[in-house]
Amino acid sequence: MLIWVNGELAPAAEAKVNVLDHGLTVGDGVFETMKVVDGVPFALQRHLDRLGRSAAGLGLPVPDYEMVRKAVGEVLADLGAPPLARMRITYTGGVAPLGSGRGDAAPTLIVACTPVDPYPPTTTVATVPWRRNERAATKGLKSTSYAENVIALAHARERGASEAVFANTRDLLCEGTGSNIFVVVDGRLLTPPLESGCLAGITRGLVLEWTGAEEAELDFDVLDHAEEIFLTSSVRDVQAVHAVVHDGRRRELTAPGTVTAEAAAAFARRSAQTFEP
C-alpha cells in the first residue's frame, strides 16, 4: 500500500510526517473517511465539501481540492480495484511550534486507502458514561482529536459491543464514535438533529434524503424502548443493531427489523445508481 503525503507516494513503512506537525502534537487537523467500491470512491464531492467545512471550523486554510483529487487518484491507481476499501484523507495544521499556537508552515495533506471486509449485517452497541458537548468549539467538525472516541470504543468492546453510543450534555441521544444512530419509535424512523452535537454524516444525510426518516430530539433512554435501531457510516452503510448494553442491562432486538431492512434496501438501491449522489 502506498500513502500520499504532501505530493509524494511512499510505502506505508516509509511515509513520513514531521514530528512537529500540529496534527500530531495537538490533534489540529480534520479528516474524511469514505467507501471505495471496485476502485471508485463513493460520494467524493460530499466528503470534500465536508472536509472544507471542517477545515474552516478549525480555522485552517481552504484545502486545494484539485490536489486532493489528484492524491486520491494516485493512491487508487496503486491500490487497484478491490471490492471494498476504506480511504482516509487527513488535513492538518502542518509543522508548528510546540503548544497550541499554529506556525507559518503549509498544511499537511495525507491520503491513504486499504482494502476492508464488509461490516457484519448486525451488531451490538453499548452506551458510555461520557457526554458529547453540543456547545463545544469542535461541534460537528470531523476533527482528528479522537482520544475520547478511543476511550469510549474500548469501554464498549469490554462489554461485547462493536460501537459506543454517546448522549450529549442534555442527556439526549447523540451519536456513536464513528457512526450516526437511527431509531424506530411508534413506526417512525428518527435520528438526532445536528444541534445534538452529532456529526453531519454523509450516509446519515443520504438516508434522510432517500427514506422517510426525520430528525427529532430523543431522550437517551429511547434505547430502552425503540422498536428498531441501526447505525450509519461511510463504510458500514446501514447496519442493524441486535443488542444494546445500557445502564448495565443488555437488551436484545430483532434485527434487521422491517423499517431498517427497508432503509438498507433503499440506500443500497440508490447508492448503486451513482457514485456522486
ABEGO torsion letter per residue (X at the ends): XBBBBGGBBBBAAABBBBAABAAAAAGBBBBBBBBBBGGBBBGAAAAAAAAAAAAAAAGBBBBBAAAAAAAAAAAAAAAEBBABBBBBBBBBAEBBBBEABBBABBBBBBBBBBBBBBBBABBBBBBBABBBBAABAABGBBBABAAAAAAAAAAAAAAGBABBBBBBAAGBBBBBAABBBBBBBGGBBBBBBAAAGBBBBAAAAAAAAABABBBBBBBAAAAAABABBBBBBAAAEBBBBABBBBGGBBBBBBOBBAAAAAAAAAAAAAAAABABX
